[in-house]
C-alpha cells in the first residue's frame, strides 16, 4: 500500500522494533581499520553516520589534548626513570600515536628525535629534569592533555568492539509486554469464531 506521494507504508504485520540487519563484511578487517583510525572500520562497513561521528569526536578529543601539552603529552618511555602507563590507553587511538613509538626508538638508539617547528613532537623527555620543565611550562594543561588523550584511546576501544561485533539491540519494556501478550493469545484457543457461516451452510444443505 502506498500513499498519494508514492512512499511505502509499513503493513500491520511489520515490526517497527525489529533489528535492522547490518553487513559487518570482514569483522577482522573492520577491527584493524577501527584501531588504525577511529571510525574507519564503520566507514568500511558502510555505516557512514557512525563512522564520521566517531572520526570527528575521538580525533578532536585526542588532538585537543595533544595540543594542550605542546605535542609532548603522548610519548613512549619504559625504563628505570619512568614507566609511561598513560601510553597504554593512548595507543587505543592507533595510527596517530605511532610517532611516539618512532621517537622512542630513535632516542633509545642514541639518535636525535625528529623535530617539527622546533618541537620534539611526541619525543620522550631525556631525563627527569626535562620532564619537570614540561610540567612547569604547561602547568595543569599537561595533565589535562594527558587525560584527554587517554579518554580518546579508551573511547576508541568501544568503537573497535562495535565494528567487530555490531550493534546491540534492546527492546523497550512496552514492546516486550506487547509481544508477551501476542504469544499468550496465540497459545490460547480461538473462542471468537463466527458460527454464522456454519449455519448458512447447513441451511443450504437442508433446502
JOZITA-V251722 format. One line per field, one symbol per residue. ss: DSSP state (H for helix, E for strand, - for the rest). psi: psi as a letter, one per 30 degrees, with the letter a starting at -180 (. if undefined). A space follows every 10 residues. Layout:
BEGIN
ss: ???
psi: ???
END
This chain:
BEGIN
ss: -E-----E-- ---------- ------HHHH HHHHHH---H HHHH---HHH HHHHHHHHHH HHHHHHHH-- -------E-- --E--HHHHH HHH-HHHHHH HHHHHHHH-- -----E--E- -------HHH HHHHHHHH-H HHHHHHHHHH HHHHHHHHHH HHHHH----- --HHHHHHHH HHHHHHH--- -----HHHHH HHHHHH-
psi: klaffgkkkk lffkjfgkkk kkjfbjeeee eeeeeejkfe eeeefgieee eeeeeeeeee eefeeefegg gffjlkkiaf ekjieffeef fffbeffefe eeeeeeefgg lklkkjhgki kgkkkflfee eeeeeeefbf feeeeeeeee eeeeefeeee eeeefllkkk kleeeeeeee eeeeeefllj ggkjfeeeee eeeeee.
END
